[in-house]
Amino acid sequence: MEKDWVLIYSSTLETDAVIKKQLLENNEIEAVIINKQDSIYKAFGEIELYVLRDKVLKAKQLITI
């Protein structure tokens, strides 16, 4: 992943990450989800949500409302 992307959220629940990603995109913030969960044992690993470095503060404010 490029250096301009910053991790702002991680979860073991994919739905949480997808909802937060959609919220960010609805507010014109580009976001990317990376699934690092084990394909068999979902208890291992997390779903990570990244945004561009210059949007980190606004993105964190939006997802913590």
PDB file with SEQRES, HELIX, SHEET and CRYST1 records, atoms N, CA, C and O in Angstrom:
SEQRES   1 A   65  MET GLU LYS ASP TRP VAL LEU ILE TYR SER SER THR LEU          
SEQRES   2 A   65  GLU THR ASP ALA VAL ILE LYS LYS GLN LEU LEU GLU ASN          
SEQRES   3 A   65  ASN GLU ILE GLU ALA VAL ILE ILE ASN LYS GLN ASP SER          
SEQRES   4 A   65  ILE TYR LYS ALA PHE GLY GLU ILE GLU LEU TYR VAL LEU          
SEQRES   5 A   65  ARG ASP LYS VAL LEU LYS ALA LYS GLN LEU ILE THR ILE          
HELIX    1 AA1 GLU A   14  ASN A   26  1                                  13    
HELIX    2 AA2 ARG A   53  LYS A   55  5                                   3    
HELIX    3 AA3 VAL A   56  ILE A   63  1                                   8    
SHEET    1 AA1 3 TRP A   5  SER A  11  0                                        
SHEET    2 AA1 3 ILE A  47  LEU A  52 -1                                        
SHEET    3 AA1 3 ALA A  31  ASN A  35 -1                                        
CRYST1    1.000    1.000    1.000  90.00  90.00  90.00 P 1           1          
ATOM      1  N   MET A   1       0.850  -1.183   0.000  1.00  0.00           N  
ATOM      2  CA  MET A   1       0.000   0.000   0.000  1.00  0.00           C  
ATOM      3  C   MET A   1       0.892   1.242   0.000  1.00  0.00           C  
ATOM      4  O   MET A   1       1.934   1.274   0.654  1.00  0.00           O  
ATOM      5  N   GLU A   2       0.472   2.238  -0.729  1.00  0.00           N  
ATOM      6  CA  GLU A   2       1.254   3.470  -0.819  1.00  0.00           C  
ATOM      7  C   GLU A   2       1.366   4.152   0.541  1.00  0.00           C  
ATOM      8  O   GLU A   2       0.551   3.920   1.433  1.00  0.00           O  
ATOM      9  N   LYS A   3       2.373   4.987   0.684  1.00  0.00           N  
ATOM     10  CA  LYS A   3       2.632   5.668   1.951  1.00  0.00           C  
ATOM     11  C   LYS A   3       1.576   6.710   2.298  1.00  0.00           C  
ATOM     12  O   LYS A   3       1.482   7.122   3.455  1.00  0.00           O  
ATOM     13  N   ASP A   4       0.784   7.143   1.331  1.00  0.00           N  
ATOM     14  CA  ASP A   4      -0.210   8.183   1.583  1.00  0.00           C  
ATOM     15  C   ASP A   4      -1.472   7.665   2.266  1.00  0.00           C  
ATOM     16  O   ASP A   4      -2.312   8.467   2.674  1.00  0.00           O  
ATOM     17  N   TRP A   5      -1.628   6.364   2.400  1.00  0.00           N  
ATOM     18  CA  TRP A   5      -2.807   5.777   3.028  1.00  0.00           C  
ATOM     19  C   TRP A   5      -2.540   5.529   4.502  1.00  0.00           C  
ATOM     20  O   TRP A   5      -1.471   5.050   4.879  1.00  0.00           O  
ATOM     21  N   VAL A   6      -3.529   5.861   5.336  1.00  0.00           N  
ATOM     22  CA  VAL A   6      -3.385   5.739   6.786  1.00  0.00           C  
ATOM     23  C   VAL A   6      -4.538   4.893   7.332  1.00  0.00           C  
ATOM     24  O   VAL A   6      -5.696   5.091   6.966  1.00  0.00           O  
ATOM     25  N   LEU A   7      -4.206   3.958   8.202  1.00  0.00           N  
ATOM     26  CA  LEU A   7      -5.210   3.128   8.863  1.00  0.00           C  
ATOM     27  C   LEU A   7      -5.976   3.985   9.870  1.00  0.00           C  
ATOM     28  O   LEU A   7      -5.379   4.605  10.750  1.00  0.00           O  
ATOM     29  N   ILE A   8      -7.308   4.016   9.732  1.00  0.00           N  
ATOM     30  CA  ILE A   8      -8.101   4.807  10.682  1.00  0.00           C  
ATOM     31  C   ILE A   8      -9.064   3.957  11.497  1.00  0.00           C  
ATOM     32  O   ILE A   8      -9.617   4.419  12.495  1.00  0.00           O  
ATOM     33  N   TYR A   9      -9.264   2.708  11.070  1.00  0.00           N  
ATOM     34  CA  TYR A   9     -10.233   1.863  11.771  1.00  0.00           C  
ATOM     35  C   TYR A   9      -9.956   0.407  11.447  1.00  0.00           C  
ATOM     36  O   TYR A   9      -9.573   0.072  10.326  1.00  0.00           O  
ATOM     37  N   SER A  10     -10.151  -0.457  12.434  1.00  0.00           N  
ATOM     38  CA  SER A  10     -10.084  -1.896  12.182  1.00  0.00           C  
ATOM     39  C   SER A  10     -11.128  -2.595  13.037  1.00  0.00           C  
ATOM     40  O   SER A  10     -11.479  -2.130  14.122  1.00  0.00           O  
ATOM     41  N   SER A  11     -11.618  -3.718  12.532  1.00  0.00           N  
ATOM     42  CA  SER A  11     -12.673  -4.456  13.209  1.00  0.00           C  
ATOM     43  C   SER A  11     -12.622  -5.913  12.783  1.00  0.00           C  
ATOM     44  O   SER A  11     -12.056  -6.248  11.743  1.00  0.00           O  
ATOM     45  N   THR A  12     -13.209  -6.763  13.586  1.00  0.00           N  
ATOM     46  CA  THR A  12     -13.358  -8.158  13.180  1.00  0.00           C  
ATOM     47  C   THR A  12     -14.660  -8.354  12.412  1.00  0.00           C  
ATOM     48  O   THR A  12     -14.897  -9.425  11.853  1.00  0.00           O  
ATOM     49  N   LEU A  13     -15.503  -7.326  12.383  1.00  0.00           N  
ATOM     50  CA  LEU A  13     -16.783  -7.396  11.678  1.00  0.00           C  
ATOM     51  C   LEU A  13     -16.708  -6.629  10.361  1.00  0.00           C  
ATOM     52  O   LEU A  13     -16.528  -5.412  10.348  1.00  0.00           O  
ATOM     53  N   GLU A  14     -16.845  -7.349   9.264  1.00  0.00           N  
ATOM     54  CA  GLU A  14     -16.758  -6.719   7.951  1.00  0.00           C  
ATOM     55  C   GLU A  14     -17.862  -5.685   7.750  1.00  0.00           C  
ATOM     56  O   GLU A  14     -17.632  -4.649   7.127  1.00  0.00           O  
ATOM     57  N   THR A  15     -19.045  -5.954   8.266  1.00  0.00           N  
ATOM     58  CA  THR A  15     -20.152  -5.009   8.079  1.00  0.00           C  
ATOM     59  C   THR A  15     -19.853  -3.648   8.694  1.00  0.00           C  
ATOM     60  O   THR A  15     -20.223  -2.622   8.123  1.00  0.00           O  
ATOM     61  N   ASP A  16     -19.192  -3.620   9.843  1.00  0.00           N  
ATOM     62  CA  ASP A  16     -18.826  -2.339  10.466  1.00  0.00           C  
ATOM     63  C   ASP A  16     -17.917  -1.527   9.550  1.00  0.00           C  
ATOM     64  O   ASP A  16     -18.126  -0.330   9.354  1.00  0.00           O  
ATOM     65  N   ALA A  17     -16.913  -2.185   8.997  1.00  0.00           N  
ATOM     66  CA  ALA A  17     -15.968  -1.496   8.120  1.00  0.00           C  
ATOM     67  C   ALA A  17     -16.654  -1.004   6.845  1.00  0.00           C  
ATOM     68  O   ALA A  17     -16.381   0.102   6.379  1.00  0.00           O  
ATOM     69  N   VAL A  18     -17.536  -1.819   6.286  1.00  0.00           N  
ATOM     70  CA  VAL A  18     -18.233  -1.440   5.049  1.00  0.00           C  
ATOM     71  C   VAL A  18     -19.152  -0.243   5.291  1.00  0.00           C  
ATOM     72  O   VAL A  18     -19.217   0.664   4.461  1.00  0.00           O  
ATOM     73  N   ILE A  19     -19.853  -0.234   6.408  1.00  0.00           N  
ATOM     74  CA  ILE A  19     -20.736   0.895   6.733  1.00  0.00           C  
ATOM     75  C   ILE A  19     -19.923   2.175   6.906  1.00  0.00           C  
ATOM     76  O   ILE A  19     -20.317   3.230   6.409  1.00  0.00           O  
ATOM     77  N   LYS A  20     -18.803   2.092   7.600  1.00  0.00           N  
ATOM     78  CA  LYS A  20     -17.951   3.269   7.803  1.00  0.00           C  
ATOM     79  C   LYS A  20     -17.351   3.739   6.478  1.00  0.00           C  
ATOM     80  O   LYS A  20     -17.239   4.942   6.242  1.00  0.00           O  
ATOM     81  N   LYS A  21     -16.970   2.813   5.624  1.00  0.00           N  
ATOM     82  CA  LYS A  21     -16.434   3.171   4.305  1.00  0.00           C  
ATOM     83  C   LYS A  21     -17.492   3.921   3.496  1.00  0.00           C  
ATOM     84  O   LYS A  21     -17.192   4.933   2.862  1.00  0.00           O  
ATOM     85  N   GLN A  22     -18.720   3.424   3.520  1.00  0.00           N  
ATOM     86  CA  GLN A  22     -19.799   4.079   2.784  1.00  0.00           C  
ATOM     87  C   GLN A  22     -20.064   5.482   3.325  1.00  0.00           C  
ATOM     88  O   GLN A  22     -20.292   6.412   2.551  1.00  0.00           O  
ATOM     89  N   LEU A  23     -20.036   5.639   4.641  1.00  0.00           N  
ATOM     90  CA  LEU A  23     -20.207   6.953   5.265  1.00  0.00           C  
ATOM     91  C   LEU A  23     -19.131   7.923   4.775  1.00  0.00           C  
ATOM     92  O   LEU A  23     -19.427   9.071   4.442  1.00  0.00           O  
ATOM     93  N   LEU A  24     -17.897   7.460   4.735  1.00  0.00           N  
ATOM     94  CA  LEU A  24     -16.798   8.311   4.268  1.00  0.00           C  
ATOM     95  C   LEU A  24     -16.985   8.687   2.803  1.00  0.00           C  
ATOM     96  O   LEU A  24     -16.824   9.849   2.431  1.00  0.00           O  
ATOM     97  N   GLU A  25     -17.326   7.703   1.971  1.00  0.00           N  
ATOM     98  CA  GLU A  25     -17.507   7.978   0.547  1.00  0.00           C  
ATOM     99  C   GLU A  25     -18.683   8.915   0.300  1.00  0.00           C  
ATOM    100  O   GLU A  25     -18.646   9.716  -0.633  1.00  0.00           O  
ATOM    101  N   ASN A  26     -19.719   8.825   1.120  1.00  0.00           N  
ATOM    102  CA  ASN A  26     -20.852   9.754   1.000  1.00  0.00           C  
ATOM    103  C   ASN A  26     -20.443  11.183   1.332  1.00  0.00           C  
ATOM    104  O   ASN A  26     -21.115  12.134   0.934  1.00  0.00           O  
ATOM    105  N   ASN A  27     -19.339  11.333   2.060  1.00  0.00           N  
ATOM    106  CA  ASN A  27     -18.801  12.648   2.411  1.00  0.00           C  
ATOM    107  C   ASN A  27     -17.555  12.979   1.593  1.00  0.00           C  
ATOM    108  O   ASN A  27     -16.721  13.787   2.003  1.00  0.00           O  
ATOM    109  N   GLU A  28     -17.446  12.341   0.433  1.00  0.00           N  
ATOM    110  CA  GLU A  28     -16.383  12.604  -0.544  1.00  0.00           C  
ATOM    111  C   GLU A  28     -14.980  12.341  -0.010  1.00  0.00           C  
ATOM    112  O   GLU A  28     -14.037  13.061  -0.337  1.00  0.00           O  
ATOM    113  N   ILE A  29     -14.852  11.302   0.814  1.00  0.00           N  
ATOM    114  CA  ILE A  29     -13.544  10.872   1.303  1.00  0.00           C  
ATOM    115  C   ILE A  29     -13.283   9.483   0.736  1.00  0.00           C  
ATOM    116  O   ILE A  29     -14.007   8.533   1.033  1.00  0.00           O  
ATOM    117  N   GLU A  30     -12.252   9.376  -0.074  1.00  0.00           N  
ATOM    118  CA  GLU A  30     -11.896   8.084  -0.652  1.00  0.00           C  
ATOM    119  C   GLU A  30     -11.408   7.153   0.455  1.00  0.00           C  
ATOM    120  O   GLU A  30     -10.589   7.543   1.287  1.00  0.00           O  
ATOM    121  N   ALA A  31     -11.912   5.930   0.459  1.00  0.00           N  
ATOM    122  CA  ALA A  31     -11.545   4.961   1.493  1.00  0.00           C  
ATOM    123  C   ALA A  31     -11.328   3.591   0.863  1.00  0.00           C  
ATOM    124  O   ALA A  31     -11.913   3.260  -0.167  1.00  0.00           O  
ATOM    125  N   VAL A  32     -10.470   2.804   1.511  1.00  0.00           N  
ATOM    126  CA  VAL A  32     -10.142   1.467   1.025  1.00  0.00           C  
ATOM    127  C   VAL A  32     -10.230   0.494   2.190  1.00  0.00           C  
ATOM    128  O   VAL A  32      -9.768   0.782   3.294  1.00  0.00           O  
ATOM    129  N   ILE A  33     -10.828  -0.662   1.929  1.00  0.00           N  
ATOM    130  CA  ILE A  33     -10.884  -1.730   2.931  1.00  0.00           C  
ATOM    131  C   ILE A  33      -9.893  -2.815   2.542  1.00  0.00           C  
ATOM    132  O   ILE A  33      -9.831  -3.236   1.387  1.00  0.00           O  
ATOM    133  N   ILE A  34      -9.119  -3.262   3.527  1.00  0.00           N  
ATOM    134  CA  ILE A  34      -8.220  -4.397   3.328  1.00  0.00           C  
ATOM    135  C   ILE A  34      -8.634  -5.477   4.321  1.00  0.00           C  
ATOM    136  O   ILE A  34      -8.642  -5.255   5.532  1.00  0.00           O  
ATOM    137  N   ASN A  35      -8.976  -6.640   3.795  1.00  0.00           N  
ATOM    138  CA  ASN A  35      -9.417  -7.753   4.627  1.00  0.00           C  
ATOM    139  C   ASN A  35      -8.214  -8.623   4.971  1.00  0.00           C  
ATOM    140  O   ASN A  35      -7.653  -9.288   4.100  1.00  0.00           O  
ATOM    141  N   LYS A  36      -7.823  -8.616   6.237  1.00  0.00           N  
ATOM    142  CA  LYS A  36      -6.692  -9.413   6.703  1.00  0.00           C  
ATOM    143  C   LYS A  36      -7.153 -10.590   7.556  1.00  0.00           C  
ATOM    144  O   LYS A  36      -6.371 -11.182   8.299  1.00  0.00           O  
ATOM    145  N   GLN A  37      -8.446 -10.919   7.433  1.00  0.00           N  
ATOM    146  CA  GLN A  37      -8.974 -12.047   8.189  1.00  0.00           C  
ATOM    147  C   GLN A  37      -8.604 -13.361   7.514  1.00  0.00           C  
ATOM    148  O   GLN A  37      -8.477 -13.440   6.292  1.00  0.00           O  
ATOM    149  N   ASP A  38      -8.436 -14.383   8.334  1.00  0.00           N  
ATOM    150  CA  ASP A  38      -8.229 -15.730   7.835  1.00  0.00           C  
ATOM    151  C   ASP A  38      -9.505 -16.156   7.108  1.00  0.00           C  
ATOM    152  O   ASP A  38     -10.604 -15.885   7.592  1.00  0.00           O  
ATOM    153  N   SER A  39      -9.383 -16.803   5.979  1.00  0.00           N  
ATOM    154  CA  SER A  39     -10.568 -17.165   5.203  1.00  0.00           C  
ATOM    155  C   SER A  39     -11.391 -18.279   5.847  1.00  0.00           C  
ATOM    156  O   SER A  39     -12.580 -18.411   5.556  1.00  0.00           O  
ATOM    157  N   ILE A  40     -10.783 -19.073   6.706  1.00  0.00           N  
ATOM    158  CA  ILE A  40     -11.511 -20.158   7.368  1.00  0.00           C  
ATOM    159  C   ILE A  40     -11.925 -19.767   8.781  1.00  0.00           C  
ATOM    160  O   ILE A  40     -13.072 -19.975   9.177  1.00  0.00           O  
ATOM    161  N   TYR A  41     -10.995 -19.205   9.535  1.00  0.00           N  
ATOM    162  CA  TYR A  41     -11.262 -18.840  10.929  1.00  0.00           C  
ATOM    163  C   TYR A  41     -11.391 -17.324  11.041  1.00  0.00           C  
ATOM    164  O   TYR A  41     -10.391 -16.623  11.199  1.00  0.00           O  
ATOM    165  N   LYS A  42     -12.604 -16.825  10.959  1.00  0.00           N  
ATOM    166  CA  LYS A  42     -12.847 -15.379  10.964  1.00  0.00           C  
ATOM    167  C   LYS A  42     -12.413 -14.696  12.258  1.00  0.00           C  
ATOM    168  O   LYS A  42     -12.332 -13.469  12.310  1.00  0.00           O  
ATOM    169  N   ALA A  43     -12.135 -15.472  13.296  1.00  0.00           N  
ATOM    170  CA  ALA A  43     -11.695 -14.887  14.566  1.00  0.00           C  
ATOM    171  C   ALA A  43     -10.262 -14.381  14.486  1.00  0.00           C  
ATOM    172  O   ALA A  43      -9.821 -13.623  15.350  1.00  0.00           O  
ATOM    173  N   PHE A  44      -9.534 -14.795  13.455  1.00  0.00           N  
ATOM    174  CA  PHE A  44      -8.138 -14.393  13.301  1.00  0.00           C  
ATOM    175  C   PHE A  44      -8.018 -13.305  12.243  1.00  0.00           C  
ATOM    176  O   PHE A  44      -8.446 -13.487  11.103  1.00  0.00           O  
ATOM    177  N   GLY A  45      -7.439 -12.185  12.622  1.00  0.00           N  
ATOM    178  CA  GLY A  45      -7.244 -11.084  11.685  1.00  0.00           C  
ATOM    179  C   GLY A  45      -8.370 -10.074  11.763  1.00  0.00           C  
ATOM    180  O   GLY A  45      -9.380 -10.282  12.434  1.00  0.00           O  
ATOM    181  N   GLU A  46      -8.167  -8.968  11.054  1.00  0.00           N  
ATOM    182  CA  GLU A  46      -9.146  -7.886  11.096  1.00  0.00           C  
ATOM    183  C   GLU A  46      -9.389  -7.313   9.707  1.00  0.00           C  
ATOM    184  O   GLU A  46      -8.630  -7.548   8.767  1.00  0.00           O  
ATOM    185  N   ILE A  47     -10.459  -6.563   9.614  1.00  0.00           N  
ATOM    186  CA  ILE A  47     -10.784  -5.785   8.429  1.00  0.00           C  
ATOM    187  C   ILE A  47     -10.272  -4.378   8.709  1.00  0.00           C  
ATOM    188  O   ILE A  47     -10.621  -3.786   9.730  1.00  0.00           O  
ATOM    189  N   GLU A  48      -9.446  -3.834   7.814  1.00  0.00           N  
ATOM    190  CA  GLU A  48      -8.842  -2.519   8.043  1.00  0.00           C  
ATOM    191  C   GLU A  48      -9.379  -1.495   7.049  1.00  0.00           C  
ATOM    192  O   GLU A  48      -9.586  -1.795   5.873  1.00  0.00           O  
ATOM    193  N   LEU A  49      -9.596  -0.290   7.546  1.00  0.00           N  
ATOM    194  CA  LEU A  49     -10.121   0.807   6.736  1.00  0.00           C  
ATOM    195  C   LEU A  49      -9.069   1.909   6.652  1.00  0.00           C  
ATOM    196  O   LEU A  49      -8.595   2.407   7.674  1.00  0.00           O  
ATOM    197  N   TYR A  50      -8.714   2.280   5.439  1.00  0.00           N  
ATOM    198  CA  TYR A  50      -7.671   3.275   5.194  1.00  0.00           C  
ATOM    199  C   TYR A  50      -8.246   4.471   4.445  1.00  0.00           C  
ATOM    200  O   TYR A  50      -9.161   4.331   3.634  1.00  0.00           O  
ATOM    201  N   VAL A  51      -7.694   5.651   4.731  1.00  0.00           N  
ATOM    202  CA  VAL A  51      -7.998   6.868   3.971  1.00  0.00           C  
ATOM    203  C   VAL A  51      -6.687   7.574   3.637  1.00  0.00           C  
ATOM    204  O   VAL A  51      -5.639   7.264   4.202  1.00  0.00           O  
ATOM    205  N   LEU A  52      -6.763   8.513   2.724  1.00  0.00           N  
ATOM    206  CA  LEU A  52      -5.575   9.287   2.373  1.00  0.00           C  
ATOM    207  C   LEU A  52      -5.163  10.173   3.542  1.00  0.00           C  
ATOM    208  O   LEU A  52      -6.002  10.670   4.293  1.00  0.00           O  
ATOM    209  N   ARG A  53      -3.867  10.358   3.678  1.00  0.00           N  
ATOM    210  CA  ARG A  53      -3.291  11.080   4.818  1.00  0.00           C  
ATOM    211  C   ARG A  53      -3.937  12.450   5.048  1.00  0.00           C  
ATOM    212  O   ARG A  53      -4.163  12.837   6.195  1.00  0.00           O  
ATOM    213  N   ASP A  54      -4.232  13.181   3.983  1.00  0.00           N  
ATOM    214  CA  ASP A  54      -4.778  14.529   4.157  1.00  0.00           C  
ATOM    215  C   ASP A  54      -6.258  14.540   4.568  1.00  0.00           C  
ATOM    216  O   ASP A  54      -6.814  15.608   4.827  1.00  0.00           O  
ATOM    217  N   LYS A  55      -6.893  13.380   4.630  1.00  0.00           N  
ATOM    218  CA  LYS A  55      -8.306  13.286   5.025  1.00  0.00           C  
ATOM    219  C   LYS A  55      -8.501  12.591   6.373  1.00  0.00           C  
ATOM    220  O   LYS A  55      -9.636  12.355   6.789  1.00  0.00           O  
ATOM    221  N   VAL A  56      -7.410  12.264   7.053  1.00  0.00           N  
ATOM    222  CA  VAL A  56      -7.483  11.478   8.293  1.00  0.00           C  
ATOM    223  C   VAL A  56      -8.338  12.154   9.360  1.00  0.00           C  
ATOM    224  O   VAL A  56      -9.220  11.510   9.927  1.00  0.00           O  
ATOM    225  N   LEU A  57      -8.106  13.415   9.647  1.00  0.00           N  
ATOM    226  CA  LEU A  57      -8.843  14.091  10.720  1.00  0.00           C  
ATOM    227  C   LEU A  57     -10.342  14.133  10.447  1.00  0.00           C  
ATOM    228  O   LEU A  57     -11.146  13.813  11.322  1.00  0.00           O  
ATOM    229  N   LYS A  58     -10.713  14.525   9.238  1.00  0.00           N  
ATOM    230  CA  LYS A  58     -12.135  14.591   8.894  1.00  0.00           C  
ATOM    231  C   LYS A  58     -12.760  13.197   8.935  1.00  0.00           C  
ATOM    232  O   LYS A  58     -13.883  13.031   9.412  1.00  0.00           O  
ATOM    233  N   ALA A  59     -12.038  12.203   8.438  1.00  0.00           N  
ATOM    234  CA  ALA A  59     -12.553  10.831   8.424  1.00  0.00           C  
ATOM    235  C   ALA A  59     -12.775  10.308   9.837  1.00  0.00           C  
ATOM    236  O   ALA A  59     -13.807   9.698  10.119  1.00  0.00           O  
ATOM    237  N   LYS A  60     -11.824  10.542  10.717  1.00  0.00           N  
ATOM    238  CA  LYS A  60     -11.969  10.076  12.103  1.00  0.00           C  
ATOM    239  C   LYS A  60     -13.144  10.757  12.789  1.00  0.00           C  
ATOM    240  O   LYS A  60     -13.857  10.129  13.573  1.00  0.00           O  
ATOM    241  N   GLN A  61     -13.348  12.038  12.499  1.00  0.00           N  
ATOM    242  CA  GLN A  61     -14.487  12.752  13.079  1.00  0.00           C  
ATOM    243  C   GLN A  61     -15.802  12.140  12.608  1.00  0.00           C  
ATOM    244  O   GLN A  61     -16.732  11.975  13.397  1.00  0.00           O  
ATOM    245  N   LEU A  62     -15.878  11.805  11.334  1.00  0.00           N  
ATOM    246  CA  LEU A  62     -17.110  11.247  10.783  1.00  0.00           C  
ATOM    247  C   LEU A  62     -17.433   9.868  11.355  1.00  0.00           C  
ATOM    248  O   LEU A  62     -18.589   9.581  11.664  1.00  0.00           O  
ATOM    249  N   ILE A  63     -16.427   9.022  11.496  1.00  0.00           N  
ATOM    250  CA  ILE A  63     -16.725   7.652  11.934  1.00  0.00           C  
ATOM    251  C   ILE A  63     -16.894   7.531  13.442  1.00  0.00           C  
ATOM    252  O   ILE A  63     -17.316   6.483  13.931  1.00  0.00           O  
ATOM    253  N   THR A  64     -16.571   8.586  14.185  1.00  0.00           N  
ATOM    254  CA  THR A  64     -16.741   8.517  15.637  1.00  0.00           C  
ATOM    255  C   THR A  64     -17.989   9.250  16.118  1.00  0.00           C  
ATOM    256  O   THR A  64     -18.223   9.349  17.322  1.00  0.00           O  
ATOM    257  N   ILE A  65     -18.776   9.754  15.206  1.00  0.00           N  
ATOM    258  CA  ILE A  65     -20.017  10.466  15.573  1.00  0.00           C  
ATOM    259  C   ILE A  65     -21.028   9.476  16.110  1.00  0.00           C  
ATOM    260  O   ILE A  65     -22.137   9.863  16.476  1.00  0.00           O  
TER     261      ILE A  65                                                      
END                                                                             
